[in-house]
Amino acid sequence: MADDLEREQSGAAEEVSVEQQLARTDEGAAAEQARADADEADAPPTAEQAEGESRPLDDVEQELLARLERELGDGIVESADAFGMLVVRVKPDAWRRAAEVSRHELECDYLSFIAGIDWQPAPREGDEAGGDTSSPVQPTEMTFGVAGSAGRMQVFAHVQSTKRHWGVTFKTDVDERDPHADSWVATYAGADWHERECWEMFGVVFDGHPSLRHLYLPSEFEGHPLRKDYPLLARIVKPWPGLVDVEAMPGEDAPNGAQGDVADVTPAAESADAPSAEADQGDQS
């Protein structure tokens, strides 16, 4: 009986050993598979994958494009599919007409958005220049999206038909140094807000807009924050307005010859009205 018990314990120990070995094998295989998956995700897309992202237009997209070509003619520069959505790039002088055709010929009664885009890669300075750890790695050269671009700056708009359940994304090129585009407000009243935002953030002037004025930023704000050449505070630090003097850090020279002392910024009127320390001591005595 003791022999039987010993055999059972020995068999159980062997089973545990085998299970542990299998577990270690599975863990190693799983880790190896995870590394392979990560390498595949970080790898640049193959030619087959790149071709798969831009598929032929479906029947609905072909119908929409045919209507646009009939109305806009050579105002269309290029068109393509992007994840099941028709993207049409038009010439700047056909931008306003594209809105009218969308509203009346395509029955697109809903304006989803108007926005700008700056295709220039963001500058990298200081610690940012040490290497890009993002995934996918951000481009270092100017690249353009579906339907191409003539340069750095573009304006986008997307319209939808609540009846037909179809939509189109339009894009047009704008000049980098003096960006202008025709306003869509006369056709889509909702363009008012979107064009004001695009003007504020990208500096695109919408000709014919009833009142381009700031939405988020104070009127004295300088620059356009969503342009890639906008100087971030992380790169350029300006002195705080109204700061007369600052205390130097240990081992540093005080700015403006302050000798390491913090300037007295108490208003003159307040200093004159306040009793002196000597007078307070005299009153207490």
C-alpha positions in Angstrom: 0.0 0.0 0.0 2.9 2.3 0.8 4.3 1.5 -2.7 1.0 2.4 -4.3 1.0 5.8 -2.5 4.6 6.5 -3.5 3.8 5.7 -7.1 0.8 8.0 -7.1 2.8 10.9 -5.6 5.6 10.3 -8.1 3.1 10.3 -11.0 1.5 13.5 -9.7 4.9 15.2 -9.4 5.7 14.2 -13.0 2.4 15.7 -14.2 3.1 18.9 -12.4 6.6 19.1 -13.9 5.2 18.5 -17.4 2.5 21.2 -16.9 5.1 23.7 -15.7 7.3 22.9 -18.7 4.3 23.4 -21.1 3.4 26.7 -19.4 7.0 28.0 -19.8 6.9 26.9 -23.4 3.6 28.7 -23.9 4.8 31.8 -22.2 7.9 31.9 -24.5 5.8 31.4 -27.6 3.3 34.0 -26.5 6.1 36.5 -25.8 7.7 35.7 -29.2 4.4 36.2 -31.0 3.8 39.5 -29.2 7.2 40.8 -30.3 6.5 39.7 -33.9 3.1 41.4 -33.8 4.7 44.6 -32.5 7.4 44.5 -35.2 4.7 44.0 -37.9 2.7 47.0 -36.6 5.7 49.3 -36.6 6.9 48.2 -40.0 6.0 50.5 -43.0 3.1 49.4 -45.1 3.8 47.1 -48.0 2.8 47.9 -51.5 -0.2 45.6 -51.3 -1.4 47.3 -48.1 -0.9 50.8 -49.6 -3.0 49.8 -52.6 -5.7 48.4 -50.4 -6.2 51.7 -48.6 -7.4 53.3 -51.8 -10.0 51.1 -53.3 -12.0 51.7 -56.5 -15.1 53.9 -56.2 -18.4 52.0 -55.4 -21.6 52.7 -57.3 -22.8 55.5 -55.0 -19.4 57.3 -55.2 -19.4 57.0 -59.0 -22.8 58.5 -59.1 -21.8 61.4 -56.9 -18.6 62.0 -58.9 -20.5 61.9 -62.2 -22.9 64.6 -60.9 -20.0 66.7 -59.7 -18.1 66.4 -63.0 -21.2 67.4 -64.9 -21.6 70.6 -62.9 -17.9 71.5 -62.0 -16.2 70.2 -65.2 -12.5 71.0 -65.1 -12.9 72.6 -61.7 -12.2 69.1 -60.3 -8.5 68.4 -59.9 -8.5 64.9 -58.4 -10.8 62.4 -56.7 -10.4 59.2 -54.7 -11.9 56.9 -52.1 -10.9 57.2 -48.5 -12.3 54.4 -46.2 -15.6 54.3 -48.1 -15.9 58.1 -48.5 -15.5 60.1 -51.8 -12.9 62.8 -51.5 -12.8 65.4 -54.3 -10.2 68.1 -54.6 -11.3 71.2 -56.5 -9.6 74.3 -57.8 -9.8 77.4 -55.5 -12.1 79.2 -58.0 -14.5 76.2 -57.9 -14.7 76.1 -54.1 -17.9 78.2 -53.7 -19.5 76.4 -56.7 -18.8 73.1 -55.0 -20.9 74.1 -52.1 -23.8 75.2 -54.3 -23.7 71.9 -56.3 -23.6 69.9 -53.1 -26.6 71.6 -51.7 -28.8 71.6 -54.8 -27.5 68.7 -57.1 -26.3 66.2 -54.5 -29.1 67.0 -52.0 -26.5 67.4 -49.2 -28.4 69.5 -46.7 -26.0 69.0 -43.8 -22.6 70.6 -43.4 -20.5 68.5 -41.1 -17.4 70.7 -40.9 -15.0 73.1 -42.5 -11.4 72.9 -41.4 -7.9 73.6 -42.4 -4.8 71.4 -42.5 -1.1 72.1 -42.5 0.8 69.3 -44.2 4.2 70.6 -43.1 5.9 68.3 -40.5 6.0 69.7 -37.0 9.5 71.1 -36.2 11.5 69.2 -33.6 13.8 71.1 -31.2 15.6 70.3 -28.0 14.5 67.0 -26.5 12.0 66.4 -29.3 14.9 66.1 -31.8 16.4 63.1 -30.0 14.1 60.6 -31.7 10.4 59.9 -32.4 8.9 57.3 -30.1 5.4 57.6 -31.5 3.7 54.8 -33.4 3.4 55.2 -36.3 6.5 57.5 -36.5 5.6 61.0 -37.6 6.7 62.1 -41.1 9.8 64.2 -41.4 9.0 65.3 -45.0 5.9 66.9 -46.4 3.3 64.2 -47.4 -0.3 64.7 -48.6 -3.5 62.8 -48.1 -6.0 61.4 -50.5 -6.5 63.4 -53.7 -3.2 65.2 -53.2 -2.3 68.8 -52.6 -0.5 71.6 -54.5 1.3 72.7 -51.4 1.4 73.0 -47.6 -2.0 74.4 -46.8 -5.5 73.2 -47.6 -9.1 73.7 -46.6 -11.5 70.7 -46.1 -15.3 70.5 -45.9 -17.6 67.6 -45.5 -21.3 67.5 -46.5 -24.0 64.9 -46.0 -27.4 64.1 -47.3 -29.9 63.2 -44.6 -32.3 62.0 -47.3 -29.9 60.1 -49.6 -27.5 59.0 -46.8 -24.4 59.8 -48.8 -21.7 62.4 -48.4 -18.6 64.0 -50.0 -15.4 65.5 -48.5 -14.1 68.4 -50.5 -10.6 69.9 -50.3 -9.0 72.9 -52.0 -5.5 74.4 -52.0 -4.8 77.8 -50.4 -1.7 79.9 -50.6 0.7 79.4 -47.7 1.7 83.0 -47.3 -1.7 84.6 -48.0 -4.4 81.9 -47.6 -7.8 82.8 -48.9 -10.9 80.7 -49.8 -14.4 81.7 -50.7 -17.0 81.5 -47.9 -19.7 78.9 -47.8 -22.0 80.9 -45.5 -24.4 81.9 -48.3 -25.1 78.3 -49.0 -24.6 76.6 -45.6 -25.4 79.0 -42.7 -23.5 76.7 -40.4 -20.3 77.5 -42.2 -20.2 80.8 -40.2 -18.8 79.1 -37.0 -16.5 76.7 -38.8 -14.9 79.3 -41.0 -14.3 81.6 -38.0 -12.5 78.7 -36.3 -10.4 77.9 -39.4 -9.5 81.6 -39.8 -8.5 81.8 -36.1 -6.5 78.6 -35.9 -5.0 78.5 -39.4 -5.1 82.0 -40.7 -7.3 81.2 -43.7 -9.4 84.3 -44.7 -12.8 83.4 -46.0 -13.8 85.9 -48.6 -17.5 86.9 -48.3 -17.8 85.8 -44.7 -20.2 88.2 -42.9 -18.0 88.7 -39.8 -14.7 86.9 -39.2 -13.9 87.4 -35.5 -12.3 85.4 -32.7 -14.1 82.4 -31.1 -11.6 81.3 -28.5 -8.7 83.7 -28.4 -8.4 87.3 -27.3 -8.3 89.9 -30.1 -4.7 90.8 -29.4 -3.5 87.1 -29.7 -0.6 86.8 -32.1 -0.4 83.9 -34.6 -2.5 80.9 -35.5 -2.0 77.9 -33.0 -2.7 75.0 -35.4 -0.2 76.0 -38.0 3.0 73.9 -37.7 5.2 76.9 -37.6 3.4 78.4 -34.6 6.1 78.8 -31.8 5.0 76.7 -28.8 5.8 77.9 -25.3 7.9 74.8 -24.9 10.3 76.2 -27.6 10.1 80.0 -26.9 9.4 81.4 -23.5 8.4 85.0 -23.3 8.6 87.1 -20.1 5.4 87.5 -18.2 3.7 90.8 -19.0 4.2 93.4 -16.2 6.9 91.4 -14.4 9.5 94.0 -13.3 12.1 91.8 -11.9 12.7 88.2 -10.9 14.8 86.6 -8.3 17.9 84.7 -9.7 18.3 81.0 -9.1 21.3 80.0 -7.0 24.4 80.3 -9.0 22.8 82.5 -11.7 23.1 86.2 -12.4 19.9 88.1 -11.7 18.3 89.5 -14.8 18.3 93.3 -15.4 21.1 93.7 -12.8 18.8 93.0 -9.9 21.6 91.6 -7.7 19.4 88.6 -6.8 16.7 90.7 -5.1 13.0 90.6 -5.9 11.8 94.0 -7.0 9.2 95.8 -4.9 6.1 95.8 -7.2 3.8 97.4 -4.6 1.9 100.3 -6.3 3.2 103.7 -5.3 -0.2 104.9 -4.0 -0.4 101.9 -1.7 3.1 102.4 -0.4 2.4 106.0 0.4 -0.8 105.2 2.3 0.7 102.3 4.3 2.2 103.3 7.7 5.9 102.7 8.1 7.3 100.1 10.4 9.0 102.8 12.5 5.6 104.5 13.0 4.1 101.2 14.1 6.8 100.7 16.6 6.3 104.2 18.0 2.6 103.7 18.4 3.2 100.4 20.3 5.7 102.0 22.7 
